Amino acid sequence: MVDQFVGTWKMVTSENFDEYMKAIGVGFATRQVGNRTKPNLVVTSEDGTVCLKSQSTFKTTEIKFKLNEPFEETTADDRKTTTVVTMDNGKLVQKQTWEGKDTFIEREIEDGKLVAKCKMGDVVAVRTYVKE
């Protein structure tokens, strides 16, 4: 099910990410770094456990999870969230909940590229990756 996502993905474009970081409450200094960072996304899957690793010169973060099972996540900007990842029509949908707020990261494969849509309310950032 998640097999199409497995691999190492290199970010090629990032649109509206500053607005998205503002919407989730990321401070100015962290946003400056976040806007300059082009992380690789490494996706692996073994025995039903999926691992998403975001690697950059600034920071490497990793989450391991089973689909549909909530887990505690500490995000790259140090939010402590309760996160659940589901498969929805071929999209990997990550929902982060913290302090009464929700954000969604929808990842899907389009034309061989991995497209991640980060949504907070009506703010949407789109980050596109190509397979290395």
C-alpha positions in Angstrom: 0.0 0.0 0.0 2.7 2.5 0.9 5.2 0.8 -1.5 4.8 3.5 -4.1 6.2 6.0 -1.5 9.3 3.9 -0.6 12.6 5.4 -1.6 14.7 8.5 -1.3 13.1 11.7 -2.5 14.8 15.0 -3.1 12.9 18.3 -2.7 12.7 20.3 -6.0 10.1 22.9 -5.2 8.5 24.4 -2.1 5.6 26.8 -2.5 3.9 28.9 0.2 5.8 27.1 3.0 6.5 30.4 4.9 2.7 31.1 5.1 2.1 27.5 6.3 4.8 27.8 9.0 3.2 31.1 10.1 -0.2 29.4 10.2 1.0 26.6 12.5 2.8 29.1 14.8 6.5 28.8 13.8 8.7 31.7 14.9 10.5 33.9 12.5 14.1 32.6 13.0 12.9 28.9 12.6 10.9 29.9 9.5 14.1 31.6 8.0 15.9 28.3 8.3 12.9 26.2 7.2 12.5 28.3 4.0 16.2 27.7 3.1 16.2 24.0 3.9 15.6 21.5 1.1 15.3 18.2 2.9 15.5 14.8 1.4 12.6 12.5 2.4 13.5 8.9 2.9 10.5 6.5 3.1 10.9 2.9 4.2 8.3 0.2 5.1 9.0 -3.0 7.0 6.6 -5.5 8.6 3.7 -2.9 8.6 5.9 -0.1 10.2 6.5 2.9 8.0 9.4 5.2 8.6 9.5 8.8 7.3 12.9 10.4 7.7 13.5 14.1 6.7 17.2 14.7 6.3 18.8 18.1 5.8 22.0 19.9 6.8 19.9 21.8 9.4 18.1 18.9 11.1 17.1 15.3 10.6 13.8 14.1 11.9 12.3 10.7 11.8 8.9 9.2 12.6 8.0 5.5 12.7 4.4 4.5 12.7 1.7 1.9 11.7 -1.2 3.2 9.6 -4.3 4.2 11.6 -2.5 4.1 14.9 -2.0 7.4 16.8 1.5 8.1 18.1 3.3 11.0 19.8 5.4 13.1 17.5 7.9 15.9 18.1 8.0 17.9 14.9 11.0 19.6 13.3 9.8 22.9 14.9 9.5 21.2 18.3 5.7 20.9 18.5 4.5 17.9 20.6 1.7 16.5 18.6 -0.6 13.4 18.6 -0.3 12.2 15.0 -2.1 9.6 13.0 -1.3 8.6 9.4 -3.9 7.0 7.2 -4.1 5.9 3.5 -6.9 7.7 1.7 -7.4 7.0 -2.0 -3.6 6.4 -2.5 -2.7 9.4 -0.4 -0.6 9.1 2.7 -2.5 11.5 5.1 -0.7 12.7 8.3 -2.8 14.5 10.8 -1.1 16.3 13.6 -3.1 17.5 16.6 -1.7 19.8 19.3 -3.2 22.5 21.7 -6.6 22.1 20.1 -5.3 22.6 16.6 -5.0 20.3 13.6 -2.8 20.3 10.5 -2.7 17.8 7.7 0.1 16.7 5.4 -1.1 14.8 2.4 1.5 13.0 0.3 0.7 11.5 -3.0 2.5 10.3 -6.1 1.8 12.4 -9.2 3.6 11.8 -12.5 6.3 9.9 -10.7 6.9 12.8 -8.2 6.0 12.9 -4.5 3.8 15.9 -3.8 3.3 16.9 -0.2 0.5 19.3 0.6 0.7 20.9 4.0 -2.7 22.3 5.1 -3.5 24.5 8.1 -7.0 25.9 7.8 -7.2 27.5 4.4 -3.4 27.8 4.1 -1.8 25.2 1.8 1.9 24.8 1.1 3.0 22.4 -1.7 6.4 20.7 -1.7 7.4 18.6 -4.6 10.1 15.8 -4.5 11.7 13.7 -7.2 13.1 10.2 -6.6 16.8 10.1 -6.4 
